[in-house]
């Protein structure tokens, strides 16, 4: 999986996978592959959210303003 995908891109792809799985219009092999990809995307989204939370908590503790675009 691409590590350069943004949170929003990963979440959008995950939502498409969920829709496909919920539709029931795919065969078992494809469903398993989509499920696996969905789990990878879910982990990626979780990691990105956790990293963002850590930055915010650090900023709050340090009481500093940081330009997030420069990091």
N, CA, C and O atoms as a Tripos MOL2 file, in Angstrom:
@<TRIPOS>MOLECULE
protein
  284   283    71     0     0
PROTEIN
NO_CHARGES

@<TRIPOS>ATOM
      1 N           0.8390   -1.1780    0.0000 N.3       1 UNK1
      2 CA          0.0000    0.0000    0.0000 C.3       1 UNK1
      3 C           0.8820    1.2380    0.0000 C.2       1 UNK1
      4 O           1.9450    1.2610    0.6200 O.2       1 UNK1
      5 N           0.4300    2.2520   -0.6950 N.am      2 UNK2
      6 CA          1.1890    3.4830   -0.7750 C.3       2 UNK2
      7 C           1.1710    4.2130    0.5580 C.2       2 UNK2
      8 O           0.1090    4.4300    1.1410 O.2       2 UNK2
      9 N           2.3380    4.5870    1.0340 N.am      3 UNK3
     10 CA          2.4280    5.3420    2.2830 C.3       3 UNK3
     11 C           2.1880    6.8290    2.0220 C.2       3 UNK3
     12 O           2.0820    7.6060    2.9700 O.2       3 UNK3
     13 N           2.1010    7.2360    0.7580 N.am      4 UNK4
     14 CA          1.9250    8.6490    0.4420 C.3       4 UNK4
     15 C           0.4600    9.0580    0.3830 C.2       4 UNK4
     16 O           0.1590   10.2410    0.2220 O.2       4 UNK4
     17 N          -0.4480    8.1130    0.5070 N.am      5 UNK5
     18 CA         -1.8650    8.4490    0.5050 C.3       5 UNK5
     19 C          -2.2020    9.2610    1.7400 C.2       5 UNK5
     20 O          -1.7230    8.9790    2.8380 O.2       5 UNK5
     21 N          -3.0280   10.2670    1.5440 N.am      6 UNK6
     22 CA         -3.4800   11.0580    2.6790 C.3       6 UNK6
     23 C          -4.5370   10.2770    3.4510 C.2       6 UNK6
     24 O          -5.0370    9.2490    2.9960 O.2       6 UNK6
     25 N          -4.8590   10.7940    4.6270 N.am      7 UNK7
     26 CA         -5.9220   10.1930    5.4230 C.3       7 UNK7
     27 C          -7.2190   10.1820    4.6200 C.2       7 UNK7
     28 O          -7.9200    9.1710    4.5710 O.2       7 UNK7
     29 N          -7.5260   11.3030    3.9980 N.am      8 UNK8
     30 CA         -8.7730   11.4270    3.2450 C.3       8 UNK8
     31 C          -8.8270   10.4520    2.0650 C.2       8 UNK8
     32 O          -9.8780    9.8740    1.7860 O.2       8 UNK8
     33 N          -7.7150   10.2710    1.3820 N.am      9 UNK9
     34 CA         -7.6630    9.3200    0.2630 C.3       9 UNK9
     35 C          -7.8450    7.8870    0.7610 C.2       9 UNK9
     36 O          -8.5810    7.1020    0.1630 O.2       9 UNK9
     37 N          -7.1840    7.5620    1.8330 N.am     10 UNK10
     38 CA         -7.3000    6.2160    2.3950 C.3      10 UNK10
     39 C          -8.7190    5.9470    2.8810 C.2      10 UNK10
     40 O          -9.2600    4.8640    2.6610 O.2      10 UNK10
     41 N          -9.3180    6.9340    3.5390 N.am     11 UNK11
     42 CA        -10.6760    6.7760    4.0450 C.3      11 UNK11
     43 C         -11.6800    6.6270    2.8990 C.2      11 UNK11
     44 O         -12.6040    5.8170    2.9830 O.2      11 UNK11
     45 N         -11.5020    7.4020    1.8380 N.am     12 UNK12
     46 CA        -12.3980    7.3050    0.6830 C.3      12 UNK12
     47 C         -12.3020    5.9120    0.0520 C.2      12 UNK12
     48 O         -13.3200    5.3170   -0.3040 O.2      12 UNK12
     49 N         -11.0880    5.4000   -0.0850 N.am     13 UNK13
     50 CA        -10.9110    4.0590   -0.6570 C.3      13 UNK13
     51 C         -11.5300    3.0040    0.2590 C.2      13 UNK13
     52 O         -12.1520    2.0530   -0.2160 O.2      13 UNK13
     53 N         -11.3620    3.1700    1.5510 N.am     14 UNK14
     54 CA        -11.9500    2.2490    2.5170 C.3      14 UNK14
     55 C         -13.4770    2.2640    2.4130 C.2      14 UNK14
     56 O         -14.1120    1.2110    2.4730 O.2      14 UNK14
     57 N         -14.0580    3.4360    2.2610 N.am     15 UNK15
     58 CA        -15.5070    3.5460    2.1240 C.3      15 UNK15
     59 C         -16.0100    2.8270    0.8590 C.2      15 UNK15
     60 O         -17.0700    2.2000    0.8780 O.2      15 UNK15
     61 N         -15.2510    2.9220   -0.2220 N.am     16 UNK16
     62 CA        -15.6210    2.2240   -1.4600 C.3      16 UNK16
     63 C         -15.5700    0.7060   -1.2700 C.2      16 UNK16
     64 O         -16.4250   -0.0190   -1.7780 O.2      16 UNK16
     65 N         -14.5810    0.2450   -0.5510 N.am     17 UNK17
     66 CA        -14.4530   -1.1860   -0.2790 C.3      17 UNK17
     67 C         -15.6340   -1.6650    0.5590 C.2      17 UNK17
     68 O         -16.2010   -2.7240    0.2940 O.2      17 UNK17
     69 N         -15.9970   -0.8870    1.5630 N.am     18 UNK18
     70 CA        -17.1350   -1.2580    2.4140 C.3      18 UNK18
     71 C         -18.4080   -1.3470    1.5790 C.2      18 UNK18
     72 O         -19.1890   -2.2860    1.7320 O.2      18 UNK18
     73 N         -18.6150   -0.3820    0.7070 N.am     19 UNK19
     74 CA        -19.8060   -0.4040   -0.1620 C.3      19 UNK19
     75 C         -19.8220   -1.6630   -1.0270 C.2      19 UNK19
     76 O         -20.8600   -2.3080   -1.1750 O.2      19 UNK19
     77 N         -18.6670   -2.0090   -1.5970 N.am     20 UNK20
     78 CA        -18.5830   -3.1940   -2.4550 C.3      20 UNK20
     79 C         -18.8790   -4.4610   -1.6590 C.2      20 UNK20
     80 O         -19.5920   -5.3460   -2.1340 O.2      20 UNK20
     81 N         -18.3320   -4.5450   -0.4530 N.am     21 UNK21
     82 CA        -18.5660   -5.7320    0.3690 C.3      21 UNK21
     83 C         -20.0180   -5.8170    0.8170 C.2      21 UNK21
     84 O         -20.5920   -6.9050    0.8670 O.2      21 UNK21
     85 N         -20.6120   -4.6770    1.1430 N.am     22 UNK22
     86 CA        -22.0040   -4.6730    1.5790 C.3      22 UNK22
     87 C         -22.9690   -4.9940    0.4460 C.2      22 UNK22
     88 O         -24.0640   -5.5000    0.6900 O.2      22 UNK22
     89 N         -22.5780   -4.7070   -0.7770 N.am     23 UNK23
     90 CA        -23.4680   -4.9420   -1.9180 C.3      23 UNK23
     91 C         -23.7150   -6.4340   -2.1440 C.2      23 UNK23
     92 O         -24.7840   -6.8300   -2.6080 O.2      23 UNK23
     93 N         -22.7220   -7.2520   -1.8130 N.am     24 UNK24
     94 CA        -22.8490   -8.6880   -2.0010 C.3      24 UNK24
     95 C         -22.7460   -9.1180   -3.4490 C.2      24 UNK24
     96 O         -23.0190  -10.2740   -3.7740 O.2      24 UNK24
     97 N         -22.3560   -8.2050   -4.3220 N.am     25 UNK25
     98 CA        -22.2740   -8.5020   -5.7550 C.3      25 UNK25
     99 C         -20.8900   -8.9580   -6.2080 C.2      25 UNK25
    100 O         -20.6000   -8.9460   -7.4040 O.2      25 UNK25
    101 N         -20.0420   -9.3560   -5.2820 N.am     26 UNK26
    102 CA        -18.7070   -9.8070   -5.6560 C.3      26 UNK26
    103 C         -18.5050  -11.2370   -5.1690 C.2      26 UNK26
    104 O         -19.1160  -11.6790   -4.1960 O.2      26 UNK26
    105 N         -17.6300  -11.9440   -5.8760 N.am     27 UNK27
    106 CA        -17.3940  -13.3400   -5.4940 C.3      27 UNK27
    107 C         -16.5200  -13.4120   -4.2410 C.2      27 UNK27
    108 O         -15.9360  -12.4120   -3.8210 O.2      27 UNK27
    109 N         -16.4390  -14.5860   -3.6620 N.am     28 UNK28
    110 CA        -15.7460  -14.7840   -2.3930 C.3      28 UNK28
    111 C         -14.2770  -14.3870   -2.4640 C.2      28 UNK28
    112 O         -13.7640  -13.7240   -1.5630 O.2      28 UNK28
    113 N         -13.6010  -14.7930   -3.5390 N.am     29 UNK29
    114 CA        -12.1770  -14.4780   -3.6750 C.3      29 UNK29
    115 C         -11.9540  -12.9710   -3.6760 C.2      29 UNK29
    116 O         -11.0570  -12.4750   -2.9940 O.2      29 UNK29
    117 N         -12.7610  -12.2460   -4.4320 N.am     30 UNK30
    118 CA        -12.6290  -10.7910   -4.4920 C.3      30 UNK30
    119 C         -13.0080  -10.1660   -3.1490 C.2      30 UNK30
    120 O         -12.3900   -9.1890   -2.7270 O.2      30 UNK30
    121 N         -14.0040  -10.7120   -2.4840 N.am     31 UNK31
    122 CA        -14.4170  -10.1990   -1.1770 C.3      31 UNK31
    123 C         -13.2750  -10.3280   -0.1710 C.2      31 UNK31
    124 O         -13.0360   -9.4110    0.6140 O.2      31 UNK31
    125 N         -12.5770  -11.4430   -0.1880 N.am     32 UNK32
    126 CA        -11.4550  -11.6500    0.7280 C.3      32 UNK32
    127 C         -10.3350  -10.6490    0.4200 C.2      32 UNK32
    128 O          -9.7430  -10.0780    1.3370 O.2      32 UNK32
    129 N         -10.0470  -10.4380   -0.8610 N.am     33 UNK33
    130 CA         -9.0020   -9.4780   -1.2420 C.3      33 UNK33
    131 C          -9.3870   -8.0620   -0.8180 C.2      33 UNK33
    132 O          -8.5580   -7.3150   -0.3000 O.2      33 UNK33
    133 N         -10.6410   -7.7040   -1.0410 N.am     34 UNK34
    134 CA        -11.1040   -6.3740   -0.6550 C.3      34 UNK34
    135 C         -11.0790   -6.2210    0.8650 C.2      34 UNK34
    136 O         -10.7190   -5.1600    1.3750 O.2      34 UNK34
    137 N         -11.4530   -7.2580    1.5800 N.am     35 UNK35
    138 CA        -11.4190   -7.2160    3.0390 C.3      35 UNK35
    139 C          -9.9820   -6.9910    3.5270 C.2      35 UNK35
    140 O          -9.7430   -6.1820    4.4230 O.2      35 UNK35
    141 N          -9.0460   -7.7040    2.9360 N.am     36 UNK36
    142 CA         -7.6430   -7.5630    3.3150 C.3      36 UNK36
    143 C          -7.1610   -6.1320    3.0420 C.2      36 UNK36
    144 O          -6.5050   -5.5270    3.8900 O.2      36 UNK36
    145 N          -7.4800   -5.6000    1.8750 N.am     37 UNK37
    146 CA         -7.0980   -4.2350    1.5330 C.3      37 UNK37
    147 C          -7.7600   -3.2510    2.5050 C.2      37 UNK37
    148 O          -7.1360   -2.2810    2.9350 O.2      37 UNK37
    149 N          -9.0180   -3.5080    2.8430 N.am     38 UNK38
    150 CA         -9.7280   -2.6550    3.7830 C.3      38 UNK38
    151 C          -9.0700   -2.6350    5.1500 C.2      38 UNK38
    152 O          -8.9850   -1.5840    5.7860 O.2      38 UNK38
    153 N          -8.6080   -3.7830    5.6020 N.am     39 UNK39
    154 CA         -7.9270   -3.8480    6.8910 C.3      39 UNK39
    155 C          -6.6180   -3.0540    6.8550 C.2      39 UNK39
    156 O          -6.2770   -2.3770    7.8250 O.2      39 UNK39
    157 N          -5.8900   -3.1350    5.7440 N.am     40 UNK40
    158 CA         -4.6550   -2.3590    5.5940 C.3      40 UNK40
    159 C          -4.9620   -0.8610    5.6340 C.2      40 UNK40
    160 O          -4.2610   -0.0930    6.2930 O.2      40 UNK40
    161 N          -6.0140   -0.4560    4.9250 N.am     41 UNK41
    162 CA         -6.3930    0.9520    4.9070 C.3      41 UNK41
    163 C          -6.8600    1.4110    6.2810 C.2      41 UNK41
    164 O          -6.5660    2.5330    6.6940 O.2      41 UNK41
    165 N          -7.5770    0.5630    6.9850 N.am     42 UNK42
    166 CA         -8.0400    0.8840    8.3290 C.3      42 UNK42
    167 C          -6.8540    1.1240    9.2620 C.2      42 UNK42
    168 O          -6.8560    2.0710   10.0480 O.2      42 UNK42
    169 N          -5.8520    0.2680    9.1700 N.am     43 UNK43
    170 CA         -4.6490    0.4260    9.9940 C.3      43 UNK43
    171 C          -3.9280    1.7270    9.6330 C.2      43 UNK43
    172 O          -3.4420    2.4420   10.5090 O.2      43 UNK43
    173 N          -3.8660    2.0230    8.3360 N.am     44 UNK44
    174 CA         -3.2160    3.2600    7.8680 C.3      44 UNK44
    175 C          -3.9430    4.4810    8.4340 C.2      44 UNK44
    176 O          -3.3030    5.4040    8.9370 O.2      44 UNK44
    177 N          -5.2660    4.4890    8.3540 N.am     45 UNK45
    178 CA         -6.0490    5.6100    8.8740 C.3      45 UNK45
    179 C          -5.8390    5.7540   10.3810 C.2      45 UNK45
    180 O          -5.6840    6.8640   10.8900 O.2      45 UNK45
    181 N          -5.8350    4.6350   11.0820 N.am     46 UNK46
    182 CA         -5.6250    4.6580   12.5280 C.3      46 UNK46
    183 C          -4.2560    5.2540   12.8660 C.2      46 UNK46
    184 O          -4.1380    6.0680   13.7810 O.2      46 UNK46
    185 N          -3.2420    4.8500   12.1350 N.am     47 UNK47
    186 CA         -1.8920    5.3620   12.3660 C.3      47 UNK47
    187 C          -1.8250    6.8590   12.1130 C.2      47 UNK47
    188 O          -1.2290    7.5970   12.8970 O.2      47 UNK47
    189 N          -2.4310    7.3110   11.0210 N.am     48 UNK48
    190 CA         -2.4130    8.7390   10.7050 C.3      48 UNK48
    191 C          -3.1380    9.5480   11.7770 C.2      48 UNK48
    192 O          -2.6760   10.6220   12.1600 O.2      48 UNK48
    193 N          -4.2640    9.0440   12.2590 N.am     49 UNK49
    194 CA         -4.9990    9.7400   13.3160 C.3      49 UNK49
    195 C          -4.1900    9.7830   14.6190 C.2      49 UNK49
    196 O          -4.1510   10.8050   15.3040 O.2      49 UNK49
    197 N          -3.5550    8.6710   14.9430 N.am     50 UNK50
    198 CA         -2.7420    8.5990   16.1610 C.3      50 UNK50
    199 C          -1.5800    9.5790   16.0750 C.2      50 UNK50
    200 O          -1.2760   10.2710   17.0460 O.2      50 UNK50
    201 N          -0.9310    9.6410   14.9160 N.am     51 UNK51
    202 CA          0.1910   10.5680   14.7390 C.3      51 UNK51
    203 C          -0.2730   12.0200   14.8730 C.2      51 UNK51
    204 O           0.4030   12.8360   15.4990 O.2      51 UNK51
    205 N          -1.4240   12.3360   14.2880 N.am     52 UNK52
    206 CA         -1.9600   13.6930   14.3850 C.3      52 UNK52
    207 C          -2.2880   14.0370   15.8320 C.2      52 UNK52
    208 O          -2.0190   15.1480   16.2900 O.2      52 UNK52
    209 N          -2.8650   13.0880   16.5440 N.am     53 UNK53
    210 CA         -3.2010   13.3090   17.9480 C.3      53 UNK53
    211 C          -1.9420   13.5870   18.7620 C.2      53 UNK53
    212 O          -1.9380   14.4700   19.6200 O.2      53 UNK53
    213 N          -0.8780   12.8400   18.4970 N.am     54 UNK54
    214 CA          0.3770   13.0330   19.2300 C.3      54 UNK54
    215 C           0.9370   14.4340   18.9980 C.2      54 UNK54
    216 O           1.4460   15.0600   19.9270 O.2      54 UNK54
    217 N           0.8470   14.9260   17.7660 N.am     55 UNK55
    218 CA          1.3310   16.2720   17.4510 C.3      55 UNK55
    219 C           0.5210   17.3100   18.2290 C.2      55 UNK55
    220 O           1.0820   18.2340   18.8180 O.2      55 UNK55
    221 N          -0.7940   17.1490   18.2250 N.am     56 UNK56
    222 CA         -1.6620   18.1060   18.9130 C.3      56 UNK56
    223 C          -1.4220   18.0820   20.4180 C.2      56 UNK56
    224 O          -1.3440   19.1340   21.0530 O.2      56 UNK56
    225 N          -1.3060   16.8960   20.9870 N.am     57 UNK57
    226 CA         -1.0550   16.7870   22.4230 C.3      57 UNK57
    227 C           0.2790   17.4230   22.7710 C.2      57 UNK57
    228 O           0.3810   18.1290   23.7750 O.2      57 UNK57
    229 N           1.3000   17.1870   21.9630 N.am     58 UNK58
    230 CA          2.6190   17.7870   22.2200 C.3      58 UNK58
    231 C           2.5240   19.3060   22.1500 C.2      58 UNK58
    232 O           3.0900   20.0040   22.9910 O.2      58 UNK58
    233 N           1.8190   19.8150   21.1610 N.am     59 UNK59
    234 CA          1.6720   21.2670   21.0320 C.3      59 UNK59
    235 C           0.9610   21.8410   22.2470 C.2      59 UNK59
    236 O           1.3360   22.9050   22.7410 O.2      59 UNK59
    237 N          -0.0440   21.1580   22.7220 N.am     60 UNK60
    238 CA         -0.7900   21.6400   23.8810 C.3      60 UNK60
    239 C           0.0770   21.6240   25.1380 C.2      60 UNK60
    240 O           0.0090   22.5390   25.9590 O.2      60 UNK60
    241 N           0.8860   20.5880   25.2830 N.am     61 UNK61
    242 CA          1.7690   20.4800   26.4460 C.3      61 UNK61
    243 C           2.8500   21.5560   26.4010 C.2      61 UNK61
    244 O           3.1750   22.1710   27.4170 O.2      61 UNK61
    245 N           3.3950   21.7690   25.2140 N.am     62 UNK62
    246 CA          4.4790   22.7390   25.0540 C.3      62 UNK62
    247 C           3.9460   24.1640   24.9280 C.2      62 UNK62
    248 O           4.7100   25.1270   24.9870 O.2      62 UNK62
    249 N           2.6280   24.2900   24.7540 N.am     63 UNK63
    250 CA          1.9910   25.5840   24.5500 C.3      63 UNK63
    251 C           2.6950   26.3840   23.4690 C.2      63 UNK63
    252 O           2.9710   27.5720   23.6370 O.2      63 UNK63
    253 N           2.9750   25.7330   22.3770 N.am     64 UNK64
    254 CA          3.6390   26.4060   21.2710 C.3      64 UNK64
    255 C           2.7910   26.2770   20.0140 C.2      64 UNK64
    256 O           2.0210   25.3290   19.8540 O.2      64 UNK64
    257 N           2.9470   27.2250   19.1520 N.am     65 UNK65
    258 CA          2.2780   27.1660   17.8620 C.3      65 UNK65
    259 C           3.2930   26.6460   16.8560 C.2      65 UNK65
    260 O           4.4020   27.1660   16.7430 O.2      65 UNK65
    261 N           2.8970   25.6200   16.1370 N.am     66 UNK66
    262 CA          3.7860   24.9940   15.1680 C.3      66 UNK66
    263 C           3.0970   25.0120   13.8230 C.2      66 UNK66
    264 O           1.9070   24.7130   13.7240 O.2      66 UNK66
    265 N           3.8440   25.3630   12.7830 N.am     67 UNK67
    266 CA          3.3210   25.3170   11.4300 C.3      67 UNK67
    267 C           3.3730   23.8670   10.9750 C.2      67 UNK67
    268 O           4.4430   23.3510   10.6510 O.2      67 UNK67
    269 N           2.2100   23.2030   10.9480 N.am     68 UNK68
    270 CA          2.1590   21.7880   10.5930 C.3      68 UNK68
    271 C           2.5650   21.5290    9.1600 C.2      68 UNK68
    272 O           2.9960   20.4220    8.8350 O.2      68 UNK68
    273 N           2.4380   22.5200    8.2920 N.am     69 UNK69
    274 CA          2.8180   22.3580    6.8880 C.3      69 UNK69
    275 C           4.3330   22.1980    6.7330 C.2      69 UNK69
    276 O           4.7890   21.5880    5.7660 O.2      69 UNK69
    277 N           5.1030   22.7290    7.6560 N.am     70 UNK70
    278 CA          6.5660   22.6860    7.5260 C.3      70 UNK70
    279 C           7.1440   21.3710    8.0290 C.2      70 UNK70
    280 O           8.3150   21.0790    7.7880 O.2      70 UNK70
    281 N           6.3400   20.5770    8.7210 N.am     71 UNK71
    282 CA          6.8600   19.3100    9.2600 C.3      71 UNK71
    283 C           6.6780   18.1910    8.3040 C.2      71 UNK71
    284 O           7.0590   17.0580    8.6000 O.2      71 UNK71
@<TRIPOS>BOND
     1     1     2 1
     2     2     3 1
     3     3     4 2
     4     3     5 am
     5     5     6 1
     6     6     7 1
     7     7     8 2
     8     7     9 am
     9     9    10 1
    10    10    11 1
    11    11    12 2
    12    11    13 am
    13    13    14 1
    14    14    15 1
    15    15    16 2
    16    15    17 am
    17    17    18 1
    18    18    19 1
    19    19    20 2
    20    19    21 am
    21    21    22 1
    22    22    23 1
    23    23    24 2
    24    23    25 am
    25    25    26 1
    26    26    27 1
    27    27    28 2
    28    27    29 am
    29    29    30 1
    30    30    31 1
    31    31    32 2
    32    31    33 am
    33    33    34 1
    34    34    35 1
    35    35    36 2
    36    35    37 am
    37    37    38 1
    38    38    39 1
    39    39    40 2
    40    39    41 am
    41    41    42 1
    42    42    43 1
    43    43    44 2
    44    43    45 am
    45    45    46 1
    46    46    47 1
    47    47    48 2
    48    47    49 am
    49    49    50 1
    50    50    51 1
    51    51    52 2
    52    51    53 am
    53    53    54 1
    54    54    55 1
    55    55    56 2
    56    55    57 am
    57    57    58 1
    58    58    59 1
    59    59    60 2
    60    59    61 am
    61    61    62 1
    62    62    63 1
    63    63    64 2
    64    63    65 am
    65    65    66 1
    66    66    67 1
    67    67    68 2
    68    67    69 am
    69    69    70 1
    70    70    71 1
    71    71    72 2
    72    71    73 am
    73    73    74 1
    74    74    75 1
    75    75    76 2
    76    75    77 am
    77    77    78 1
    78    78    79 1
    79    79    80 2
    80    79    81 am
    81    81    82 1
    82    82    83 1
    83    83    84 2
    84    83    85 am
    85    85    86 1
    86    86    87 1
    87    87    88 2
    88    87    89 am
    89    89    90 1
    90    90    91 1
    91    91    92 2
    92    91    93 am
    93    93    94 1
    94    94    95 1
    95    95    96 2
    96    95    97 am
    97    97    98 1
    98    98    99 1
    99    99   100 2
   100    99   101 am
   101   101   102 1
   102   102   103 1
   103   103   104 2
   104   103   105 am
   105   105   106 1
   106   106   107 1
   107   107   108 2
   108   107   109 am
   109   109   110 1
   110   110   111 1
   111   111   112 2
   112   111   113 am
   113   113   114 1
   114   114   115 1
   115   115   116 2
   116   115   117 am
   117   117   118 1
   118   118   119 1
   119   119   120 2
   120   119   121 am
   121   121   122 1
   122   122   123 1
   123   123   124 2
   124   123   125 am
   125   125   126 1
   126   126   127 1
   127   127   128 2
   128   127   129 am
   129   129   130 1
   130   130   131 1
   131   131   132 2
   132   131   133 am
   133   133   134 1
   134   134   135 1
   135   135   136 2
   136   135   137 am
   137   137   138 1
   138   138   139 1
   139   139   140 2
   140   139   141 am
   141   141   142 1
   142   142   143 1
   143   143   144 2
   144   143   145 am
   145   145   146 1
   146   146   147 1
   147   147   148 2
   148   147   149 am
   149   149   150 1
   150   150   151 1
   151   151   152 2
   152   151   153 am
   153   153   154 1
   154   154   155 1
   155   155   156 2
   156   155   157 am
   157   157   158 1
   158   158   159 1
   159   159   160 2
   160   159   161 am
   161   161   162 1
   162   162   163 1
   163   163   164 2
   164   163   165 am
   165   165   166 1
   166   166   167 1
   167   167   168 2
   168   167   169 am
   169   169   170 1
   170   170   171 1
   171   171   172 2
   172   171   173 am
   173   173   174 1
   174   174   175 1
   175   175   176 2
   176   175   177 am
   177   177   178 1
   178   178   179 1
   179   179   180 2
   180   179   181 am
   181   181   182 1
   182   182   183 1
   183   183   184 2
   184   183   185 am
   185   185   186 1
   186   186   187 1
   187   187   188 2
   188   187   189 am
   189   189   190 1
   190   190   191 1
   191   191   192 2
   192   191   193 am
   193   193   194 1
   194   194   195 1
   195   195   196 2
   196   195   197 am
   197   197   198 1
   198   198   199 1
   199   199   200 2
   200   199   201 am
   201   201   202 1
   202   202   203 1
   203   203   204 2
   204   203   205 am
   205   205   206 1
   206   206   207 1
   207   207   208 2
   208   207   209 am
   209   209   210 1
   210   210   211 1
   211   211   212 2
   212   211   213 am
   213   213   214 1
   214   214   215 1
   215   215   216 2
   216   215   217 am
   217   217   218 1
   218   218   219 1
   219   219   220 2
   220   219   221 am
   221   221   222 1
   222   222   223 1
   223   223   224 2
   224   223   225 am
   225   225   226 1
   226   226   227 1
   227   227   228 2
   228   227   229 am
   229   229   230 1
   230   230   231 1
   231   231   232 2
   232   231   233 am
   233   233   234 1
   234   234   235 1
   235   235   236 2
   236   235   237 am
   237   237   238 1
   238   238   239 1
   239   239   240 2
   240   239   241 am
   241   241   242 1
   242   242   243 1
   243   243   244 2
   244   243   245 am
   245   245   246 1
   246   246   247 1
   247   247   248 2
   248   247   249 am
   249   249   250 1
   250   250   251 1
   251   251   252 2
   252   251   253 am
   253   253   254 1
   254   254   255 1
   255   255   256 2
   256   255   257 am
   257   257   258 1
   258   258   259 1
   259   259   260 2
   260   259   261 am
   261   261   262 1
   262   262   263 1
   263   263   264 2
   264   263   265 am
   265   265   266 1
   266   266   267 1
   267   267   268 2
   268   267   269 am
   269   269   270 1
   270   270   271 1
   271   271   272 2
   272   271   273 am
   273   273   274 1
   274   274   275 1
   275   275   276 2
   276   275   277 am
   277   277   278 1
   278   278   279 1
   279   279   280 2
   280   279   281 am
   281   281   282 1
   282   282   283 1
   283   283   284 2
@<TRIPOS>SUBSTRUCTURE
     1 UNK1         2 RESIDUE 1 A UNK
     2 UNK2         6 RESIDUE 1 A UNK
     3 UNK3        10 RESIDUE 1 A UNK
     4 UNK4        14 RESIDUE 1 A UNK
     5 UNK5        18 RESIDUE 1 A UNK
     6 UNK6        22 RESIDUE 1 A UNK
     7 UNK7        26 RESIDUE 1 A UNK
     8 UNK8        30 RESIDUE 1 A UNK
     9 UNK9        34 RESIDUE 1 A UNK
    10 UNK10       38 RESIDUE 1 A UNK
    11 UNK11       42 RESIDUE 1 A UNK
    12 UNK12       46 RESIDUE 1 A UNK
    13 UNK13       50 RESIDUE 1 A UNK
    14 UNK14       54 RESIDUE 1 A UNK
    15 UNK15       58 RESIDUE 1 A UNK
    16 UNK16       62 RESIDUE 1 A UNK
    17 UNK17       66 RESIDUE 1 A UNK
    18 UNK18       70 RESIDUE 1 A UNK
    19 UNK19       74 RESIDUE 1 A UNK
    20 UNK20       78 RESIDUE 1 A UNK
    21 UNK21       82 RESIDUE 1 A UNK
    22 UNK22       86 RESIDUE 1 A UNK
    23 UNK23       90 RESIDUE 1 A UNK
    24 UNK24       94 RESIDUE 1 A UNK
    25 UNK25       98 RESIDUE 1 A UNK
    26 UNK26      102 RESIDUE 1 A UNK
    27 UNK27      106 RESIDUE 1 A UNK
    28 UNK28      110 RESIDUE 1 A UNK
    29 UNK29      114 RESIDUE 1 A UNK
    30 UNK30      118 RESIDUE 1 A UNK
    31 UNK31      122 RESIDUE 1 A UNK
    32 UNK32      126 RESIDUE 1 A UNK
    33 UNK33      130 RESIDUE 1 A UNK
    34 UNK34      134 RESIDUE 1 A UNK
    35 UNK35      138 RESIDUE 1 A UNK
    36 UNK36      142 RESIDUE 1 A UNK
    37 UNK37      146 RESIDUE 1 A UNK
    38 UNK38      150 RESIDUE 1 A UNK
    39 UNK39      154 RESIDUE 1 A UNK
    40 UNK40      158 RESIDUE 1 A UNK
    41 UNK41      162 RESIDUE 1 A UNK
    42 UNK42      166 RESIDUE 1 A UNK
    43 UNK43      170 RESIDUE 1 A UNK
    44 UNK44      174 RESIDUE 1 A UNK
    45 UNK45      178 RESIDUE 1 A UNK
    46 UNK46      182 RESIDUE 1 A UNK
    47 UNK47      186 RESIDUE 1 A UNK
    48 UNK48      190 RESIDUE 1 A UNK
    49 UNK49      194 RESIDUE 1 A UNK
    50 UNK50      198 RESIDUE 1 A UNK
    51 UNK51      202 RESIDUE 1 A UNK
    52 UNK52      206 RESIDUE 1 A UNK
    53 UNK53      210 RESIDUE 1 A UNK
    54 UNK54      214 RESIDUE 1 A UNK
    55 UNK55      218 RESIDUE 1 A UNK
    56 UNK56      222 RESIDUE 1 A UNK
    57 UNK57      226 RESIDUE 1 A UNK
    58 UNK58      230 RESIDUE 1 A UNK
    59 UNK59      234 RESIDUE 1 A UNK
    60 UNK60      238 RESIDUE 1 A UNK
    61 UNK61      242 RESIDUE 1 A UNK
    62 UNK62      246 RESIDUE 1 A UNK
    63 UNK63      250 RESIDUE 1 A UNK
    64 UNK64      254 RESIDUE 1 A UNK
    65 UNK65      258 RESIDUE 1 A UNK
    66 UNK66      262 RESIDUE 1 A UNK
    67 UNK67      266 RESIDUE 1 A UNK
    68 UNK68      270 RESIDUE 1 A UNK
    69 UNK69      274 RESIDUE 1 A UNK
    70 UNK70      278 RESIDUE 1 A UNK
    71 UNK71      282 RESIDUE 1 A UNK
